[in-house]
Amino acid sequence: MQFDDLSFWQRQRGGKNLTAFAFDPKLLRSAIFECSPPTLFGQVHGPALEAADNVKVLLDANALELLPGSATRASHGRKTIGGVSVRKTQGGNFTVTGRAYVVAAGAMESARLLLLSDKVHPAGAGQ
């Protein structure tokens, strides 16, 4: 895959608004690369996830914020997660609860989610 090919990205959903950065290529070179082979997660792991009794897969939904648990006392350094605020891509919000929560949304998305979760801690749940 050619990550540096702007025309590829312009053909993707929402890409028609993308333009090249205006910089001197003698001073700065733009490069995008991938460190691991792409995995089509749903194709590889979907059957096992569907068969699992203790896992529920939610598609077309985005985690908006981690919500504080009843034991959260940010002023005392104790932070617990009581749920996740979620929005469906077609509209409508709901809350997901569980016994344990794993934030594994990728580097940028995980950081975004932790920083936006300021009901757990004023500076975000990652503090």
C-alpha positions as CSV (number, residue, x, y, z in Angstrom):
1,M,0.0,0.0,0.0
2,Q,1.3,3.4,-0.9
3,F,0.7,5.5,2.3
4,D,2.5,8.5,0.7
5,D,0.2,8.6,-2.3
6,L,-2.2,11.5,-1.6
7,S,-4.5,10.4,-4.4
8,F,-5.1,7.1,-2.6
9,W,-6.3,9.1,0.5
10,Q,-8.3,11.5,-1.6
11,R,-10.3,8.5,-2.9
12,Q,-11.2,7.3,0.6
13,R,-14.4,8.4,2.5
14,G,-14.1,12.1,3.3
15,G,-10.8,12.3,1.4
16,K,-11.9,14.8,-1.2
17,N,-11.1,17.6,1.2
18,L,-7.5,16.5,1.7
19,T,-4.7,18.6,0.2
20,A,-0.9,18.3,0.2
21,F,1.0,20.2,2.9
22,A,2.7,23.4,1.5
23,F,6.3,22.9,2.5
24,D,9.7,23.0,0.8
25,P,10.5,19.3,0.0
26,K,14.2,20.1,0.3
27,L,13.7,21.0,4.0
28,L,11.1,18.5,5.0
29,R,10.1,15.1,3.7
30,S,6.6,13.6,4.4
31,A,6.5,9.9,5.0
32,I,3.9,7.5,6.3
33,F,4.7,3.9,7.0
34,E,3.2,0.8,8.6
35,C,5.1,-1.3,11.1
36,S,3.1,-4.5,11.0
37,P,1.1,-6.4,8.4
38,P,-2.5,-5.3,8.2
39,T,-4.9,-7.6,10.0
40,L,-8.6,-7.7,9.0
41,F,-9.6,-8.1,12.6
42,G,-13.2,-9.2,12.0
43,Q,-12.2,-11.8,9.5
44,V,-9.4,-13.2,11.6
45,H,-11.0,-13.0,15.1
46,G,-14.7,-12.6,14.3
47,P,-15.8,-16.3,14.6
48,A,-14.1,-16.7,18.0
49,L,-15.6,-13.5,19.3
50,E,-19.1,-14.5,18.1
51,A,-18.7,-17.9,19.8
52,A,-17.5,-16.5,23.1
53,D,-20.1,-16.5,25.9
54,N,-18.3,-13.6,27.8
55,V,-17.8,-11.2,25.0
56,K,-20.3,-8.9,23.1
57,V,-19.1,-7.2,20.0
58,L,-20.7,-3.8,19.2
59,L,-20.3,-2.7,15.6
60,D,-20.9,0.8,14.2
61,A,-20.5,2.4,17.7
62,N,-17.8,4.7,19.1
63,A,-16.6,5.0,22.7
64,L,-17.0,8.7,23.7
65,E,-16.0,8.7,27.3
66,L,-15.1,6.5,30.3
67,L,-17.5,7.2,33.1
68,P,-16.5,7.2,36.8
69,G,-17.4,4.3,39.0
70,S,-19.0,4.7,42.4
71,A,-15.6,4.3,44.2
72,T,-14.0,7.2,42.3
73,R,-12.4,9.8,44.5
74,A,-10.2,11.8,42.1
75,S,-9.1,14.1,45.0
76,H,-7.7,10.9,46.8
77,G,-6.1,9.5,43.7
78,R,-8.6,6.6,43.4
79,K,-10.2,6.3,40.0
80,T,-12.5,3.5,38.9
81,I,-14.4,3.1,35.7
82,G,-18.2,2.5,36.0
83,G,-19.1,2.4,32.3
84,V,-18.4,3.7,28.8
85,S,-20.5,6.3,27.1
86,V,-21.1,5.1,23.5
87,R,-22.7,6.7,20.4
88,K,-24.0,4.7,17.5
89,T,-22.9,5.9,14.0
90,Q,-26.5,6.2,13.0
91,G,-27.3,8.3,16.1
92,G,-28.3,7.6,19.7
93,N,-26.2,7.2,22.8
94,F,-26.1,4.4,25.4
95,T,-23.8,3.2,28.2
96,V,-21.9,-0.1,28.3
97,T,-21.0,-1.6,31.7
98,G,-18.8,-4.5,32.6
99,R,-16.6,-6.0,35.3
100,A,-13.4,-4.9,33.6
101,Y,-12.5,-2.4,30.9
102,V,-9.6,-2.5,28.5
103,V,-8.6,0.6,26.6
104,A,-7.1,-0.8,23.4
105,A,-8.2,1.6,20.6
106,G,-4.8,2.4,19.2
107,A,-2.3,5.0,20.3
108,M,-4.2,8.2,19.3
109,E,-7.7,7.0,19.9
110,S,-6.8,5.5,23.4
111,A,-5.1,8.8,24.4
112,R,-8.2,10.8,23.1
113,L,-10.6,8.6,25.1
114,L,-8.5,8.9,28.3
115,L,-8.1,12.7,28.0
116,L,-11.8,13.3,27.2
117,S,-12.9,11.2,30.3
118,D,-12.7,14.2,32.6
119,K,-15.6,13.1,34.9
120,V,-13.2,10.4,36.3
121,H,-10.4,13.0,36.9
122,P,-10.4,16.7,35.9
123,A,-7.4,16.2,33.7
124,G,-8.7,12.9,32.2
125,A,-8.9,9.3,33.2
126,G,-5.2,8.7,32.3
127,Q,-4.0,11.1,35.0
